[in-house]
Each structure stands twice: as C-alpha cells, then as structure tokens.
Amino acid sequence: MAQVCIALPAPAAQLPPAATRKIEFIKDIQPILTNACFECHGPEKQKGGLRLDQKAAALTGGDTGPLLVPGKSGEKYSELLTGSAPGRDRELFTEATKEVRRGNHETGRLLFTTIITTYPDSPFLPMAKLAIADSFYLEGTTSSLIQAGQAYQDWLTYFPTDALTCDAMMKVAETEMRQMGLSDRDITHARKAEQRLKVMMQQCTKTALRPDAELRLREVQDNLAMHSLYIARFYGQRYVTSKGVKGGLKGEQSRLQEIVEKYPNFCLMDEVLFRLGWTYQQEEEPDEAAKLFQELVRDYPNSDFVDKAKDQLNIIGAAIPEPDPIRKTMPTCEKPTFMQNMMQQISGSADVTTSRDGILITKHGDGNDLIDKALANNGTLPEGVQPVIQRTPQRTPVTPPQPTTAPDATPGTRPSQTPTPKP
C-alpha cells in the first residue's frame, strides 16, 4: 500500500514529514478521521461531498478536490505557515481569501489566524480577524452561526471605532435571526436579535444600514408579538371552555397588553385590540373596553373585526368614530397560502430578512468585495468605502395561520390544532 499522510489544516511546525514506513489506512489513518471528522464526513453525512470512512472515497476527495495526498504532509502551505518573513502576511491574506471563497473555510481560517498570531503588527490583522467571522457566517450551519456571532462580537471588542463597526453589529443580530424558529416555538434567538438590533440602532444613528435594521427589527418584533398572541389565544380558550372556572382571563389580558405596549406596529393589532377590549368587558370595565373598540374602528377600518367592534360599542352605548382616511388605504397583512404555510412548518425557520453575505466576503463577489479593496490598499479600506448593502424589497408582512373563524363576542374560541407555545 502507498504511503499516505493527511493534509489537514494545522500549523506546519506540528506536521511531521512523510512517513518512511508502510502506512495502513485502517490502523493509522481511520482512527484519526473517526475522532475528528466522521460527524460531518462519515457514512450518514458528507459535507462538501467528502466521505472519509472509506479509503477509496477519502482519496477521491470532495467537491474541492483531494484532501488526502499520498506521501505529502501539508506541503501546500508549509512555507507560509513556518516562521515569518516580510510580505508573508499579505500572501497569507491572499491565500486565505481564496480558500474561503472555494468553501475551504477551515483552511482559510487557519491562514487568517496565522496572520494574527505571527504578525501582530500587520496592517492586515484587523481585516483578517473580521474575515474569520465572515467565514463562519458564510458557512451557515448552526454551530458556525454561533461561532460567527462570537467572532463578530470579539472583533467589535478589539476595534470598537472602526468604520465597519455598525456592519459588524448588524451581523451579530443576523446570526441570531438566522437561527430563529417559528413564533409558536422557542423565541430565545428572536429576543437576542431584538436586543442586538436595538443596540445597533441606538449607537449607529447615521448609518446607511438604518433602513435595513428597522425592517429586521419590525420582522423580529412581529415574531415575538405573534408568540404572545398564541399564548393569549390559549388563555382565552381556557377561560371560555371552562366558563371562567379555570381562569385564564388575566393571562390573556396581560399578554395582549404586552403586545400593545411593546409592539405597536404588529400586523395583527386589530385582533389584539378586539380581544383586549373583550377581556375588559368580562371584568365589567366598559370604559376601557370602549377605548379599545374605538381605536380598532378608527385605525383599522379594513379589519374583519370592525363590525364586531361596532356591535360591542352599541352594547356599551359608546360613540362609533369615523375611520381614519389614511388608514383606509393601507394594505392588510398578507395571509400565507397553504403551500407557504406547509413549507414554513417543515423548515421550522422564521420568515425574516437577512443577508447571506459576510461583510468583507460575499458569496458571489469575487474581485469586487471589500476584502479585495483591502488587499489592494495594503490591508486597510480606502476612506469612505462601505460594503455593498444587499437591499431587500419591502414586503407585506405575512401572518401565521389564523383561527378558522374570526373571534366574536367570545374571542377565546380558536381551533384545537392551533399550536400553543410555552409562555
């Protein structure tokens, strides 16, 4: 059998020369791969088309070519990774960028890290550290997104006044947004994304990214508001079916009040106002109920709840206001089609706007990315140069599936299949 050594990304000083004895794949190589690689490149999963549990497949390599080379041990970058020399940081930066663009993220990160550890005074160091965060973000797996968020946060700690600070803060928020689930599931990432976006908007008042940040915050807050509305519906249903015996009214009221106070732009605010007004009617507080029904009739004239709100105002004996003419021209929330809803339930991911590109490196910007400009300018960006902002057209908010019938004077009614998230 031919001699085989592994060209894994590791510092060249730690890589041995090619072995002189006969190497056996099963005895010498497979145990290393089992411990370090099979989770992503084993019999069940072949990331990047690379399978390492079989000799023939391992030698063939994956989408980017062979990884195991007979008789060679990390020879490609051994000179770059050994010692230091003038101009080598630039070469490392160039090669690392190429590797990340090829999808060899680990190799790219190794080369960028070498700049940081070997050339502490290099002008490429800030961009190398940011490029490492980009490589995790571009990789896009759950574990990579977690590491991307931490890497962007670390970069902000080291370079808090850099021109790309606001872009990095946006990326920290987007790493959370890309991990968000549907509103009837865990909302931990949505809460973190909301917090990150608020901080970014507070600190970056004049950034060109502000319209994008506002859109993202609106979508994240819609997710959080919908979560609270699901819970309010659950409490309302319990109150109605038990005829008040099991409680639930206060639970519904507190969740609805939270939406009114925290998420005033929620696209289902008409339903929230009607349900909240109904809870006050059950508590025999007609004045509070009337204020909410009047707000619904005035500010949401196209709502399905307007006629019911007018009925309740007649019962209370309160005035029915005229609809706001400006509000009358505003579109209502777009409801998802059956297929859209089914696909969203299968994916389990929230319908939010995020960019899949990094700050310095984009998926399809070879030669035109910020990292190319930094390379041409000896590791720094020319003054005034900013990332290309991937604008997303404004879309009408899409609401999750609604109850099969609009709530009437007992708005707790909802179909039994409506998912109920944990409070």
Secondary structure, 3 states (H helix, E strand, C coil): CCCCEECCCCCHHHCCCCCCCCCCHHHHHHHHHHHHCHHHHCCCCEHHHCCCCCHHHHHHCECCECCEECCCCCCCCHHHHCCCCCCHHHHHHHHHHHHHHHCCHHHHHHHHHHHHHHCCCCCCHHHHHHHHHHHHHHHCCHHHHHHHHHHHHHHHHHCCCCCCHHHHHHHHHHHHHCCCECCCCCCHHHHHHHHHHHHHHHHCCCCCCHHHHHHHHHHHHHHHHHHHHHHHHHHHHHHHHCCCCCCCHHHHHHHHHHHHHHCCCCCCHHHHHHHHHHHHHHCCCHHHHHHHHHHHHHHCCCCCCHHHHHHHHHHHCCCCCCCCHHHHCCCCCECCCHHHHHHHHHHCECCCCCCCCCCCCCCCCCCCCHHHHHHHCCCCCCCCCCCCCCCCCCCCCECCCCCCCCCCCCCCCCCCCCCCCCC
